[in-house]
Amino acid sequence: MNIARTARLSFRLMDENDADLLYELDNDPEVMKYLTRGKVSSMETIKEVFIPRMNAYRNEQKGWGLWQVNINDSDTFIGWVLVRPMGFFEQPDFSDLEIGWRFKQMSWGKGYASEAALAVAHTVCQNPVVKSLSATALKENVGSIKVMEKLGLTHVKDYMHNDEHGDIPAVLYSCFKEQLGQVNRN
């Protein structure tokens, strides 16, 4: 599967050869603020934890994985968009795709995350098995919530996310894939 270029961005499905790019992105405490509470990832963590997890759900034919996002004009790597079935590591729901994103600070506030997520979502949601698209974020992550809303996702519920640091408030947003298409036409 390929994601068509947008006016500003191009896409490529990432693999284990992208460890340096993943490390570069995860090495900024501000980027990691709402993911690991600001703890940056070591190269060892990227290679021994992150890449094996990515490879577990990566499926080129279905468009699952991390889609590298580059700026067309300079071919500069600015981040990625994640696609996988919701609940992939517990009970996967193949009809509901999870979408997520992680972008470098230098790209924040320019609409790149929304543009990239919409381009990726429109392509991967062409699969007739897919009925909906969902995303989660910590409740404090206003930037990601704005991206969710720009995609046409609506608030489903608040919940408590649990990680190694304890519980923290989070949100779930979702929409039917037909709603995603309506957002693009507006």
N, C-alpha and C positions, 0 to 999 in steps of 0.2 A: 504494500500500500504506500502511496505517496500523498503528501499534503501539498497542494498547489501553493505557490508563492502568493503573498499578498502584495500590495503596493510597496510595503516597507520591509517585509520579513520573508525569510526562507526557512525550511524545515528539513530535518533529517532524523531518522530514528537512531537513538544513541545505543551504544553497546559497550562491552568491557574495555574497548580501546579508548574510551573517553574518560578514563579515570582522572586525568589531569584537569579537564574542564569541570568535572564534578567537584573535584577538590578545590579548584579556584573559586567556584560559586559558594561552596559550603564553608569557606574560610573567612567569611565576613560575619561578625557577631550580629550585625543589624539584619542581615538576610536570614539568619537562624533564630532571631528573637522569638518568633511565634511557632517555631518548629522544635527547637531543643532548648528553649529559654536562653538563647544566646551562645550556647556552647558550640564551638566550631568543630568540624569533622577532621580527624587526622587522615592522612593518606591510607593508613592501615585500616581504618574504619570504612573508608570508601571501597577499598579492594576486598575486604573480608566480610563486610556486612551489606553495604549499599548495593554494590554490583551484583552479588548473588540474589538479593531480593528483587532487583530490577529484572534480572534474567529469569526469575521464576514466573513473572507475569508477561514478559516480553513476547509478543506474537506479531511478527511483521505482517502477515496476511490480514489480521483483524485490526491492526493499527494500535495494539496495546504496547505500552512502554513509555519511554521518555522521548519526547520529540524535541530535539535541539532546536533552538530559535536563534537565528542570526539576522543581523541587519543587512539588507541587500546591498546597499551602497558600499559598505566597508568590509562585508563578510565577518563582522564582529560578533562573537558569541555573547549573548546577553542573558540566556537562561534556558529553561525547558518547560514543556507542558506534559504532565503525566496523564495517561489513560490506562485504566484497568477496570475489571468488573468490581463493583462495590462489594466490600467484604471479602476481597480476594483471599486473604490469609486465614479467614475463619470459615465463612460459608459464602462462596462467591455467588453473586446474582448476575448472570450473564445478560440479562435484559436491562440492567441498570449500570451504566458506565460511570465510574468515578473519574472526575477531571480535577487536576490540581496544577499548580505552577510554582516556579521558583525563579526569580530574576535578580540580576545584579542591581545594586543601588543606582548606578549610573543610568539605568533604563526606567527607573520608577517615575510615575507621574506623566508619562508620555503616551499612554494608551497601548503600549506594546503587549502587556499581559492579556488584555481584553481582545485585541486583534488576533493574537496568536491562539488563544483558547477557542475563540469562535471559529477560526479556520480549521483547527484540528477537530473540534467537535462536529462541525458540519460534515467532515469527511468520514470520521469513524461512526457516526450515527446513521450512515447510509445502510449499514447492515440491518436486514429486516428483523433480526433477533432483538436488536436494541430498541427498547421502548422509552427509556428515560435516561437523563443525565443528572448526576448529583455531585456535590462538592461539600467539603467540611472545612472549617477553620476555627481557630480559637476566637471566642467572642470579642476579644480586644483587637483582633486583626481587621481593622476597618478597611484597609486597602484591599485585602482579598475578598471581603464581603461585597465591596463595590464592584469588583470584577464579576462576582457571581451574579449580581443584579444586572449588570450590563449584558450578560449572557442570556438573561431571561429566566434565571433560576429564582425561585421564591422560597422564603423561609418555611421549613417544615417543622423543625423543633430545636429547642435548646437541650443540651445534655452535658454531662460531665465527662470530659476526656481524662483518661487515666494513663499516666506514664510513670517512669521511674522517679519522678519528682513529686508525684501525688496527683490529686484531682484538680482540674482547671476547667472553667466554663467554655463550652464550644457550641457551634451551631451546625445544622445540616440544612442545606438548600438543595432544591431539585426542580426539574421540569420535564414534561414529556418532550420527546424529540421534535414534535410538531411545533411546540412553542418556541423552540430554538430557532426554527426557520422564520417564524413571525418576527422575531427580534431583528434578524438580518434584513428584513424588508422595510423596517421602520427608518 
